[in-house]
Amino acid sequence: KVKALEFGLSVHQPVMLKDGAVLEILRELRPDIIVVAAYGKILPQDILSLPPLGCVNIHASLLPKYRGASPIQQAVLNGDTETGITLMQMDKGLDTGDILAQANLPILPEDTAGTVHDKLAIVGARLLIDTLPRLARGEITPIKQEEALATAAPLITKADGKIDWNRPASEILNKIRGMNPWPAAYTFIGGKQLKIFSAVIGDELPGTAGGVFIGESMCVRCGNGSLVLGEVQLEGKKRMAAVDFVRGFHAERGRFQHVF
């Protein structure tokens, strides 16, 4: 929107697409094609059939995998090592249209949903610039999605960020990465919420899940393995390194204790 306004382009932000005024605006614009990215609404048929080249959606997964609102988070949560961008010819379904083009992107161990999002934004822009002229020239044959391979990526909520320390360390680490930056993985300590933005796999610890060894940092026992916390944020406080957090955390150091 900011760039469009800088270039003197008109910007419309309809709250509802079923409003007849929106359709009239689009008809006046007479678009050859409509491109949709992270819009969150299903376009009505009147709009889908308006441009001669149709409506194209930039979807942040390799469809038919991860149809829905949170494909990036879901890929990281599941520990995937690869994702990508799909340019799709939109239809009345939810991310069910024919595939026009795809581009792959590796997911690195240190990636979060936020970093993958930013990388995919660049990949998607480049793929769009390459694909639209070819589509206009009739050089692309749409490919139908394989329904048998379809998986869902439902909307992420704040409640999804809560950590169950009985789960394996690798699974909890993926949750921390997948929920960063929003809504952030969290637990509770002393009755206050503690958001966790980064961690690494640690050594085995004694005791039960949710127990913590306080040393130079915080090492948390999981259902299988442990995690050394990296960056955290206590409710009402700023984000900080776990090493700084434990300096103000009143607990006996060098001893395993149940905290979470």
Order of alpha helices (4+ residues) and beta strands (2+ residues): alpha-alpha-beta-alpha-beta-beta-alpha-beta-beta-alpha-beta-alpha-beta-beta-beta-beta-beta-beta-beta-beta-alpha-beta
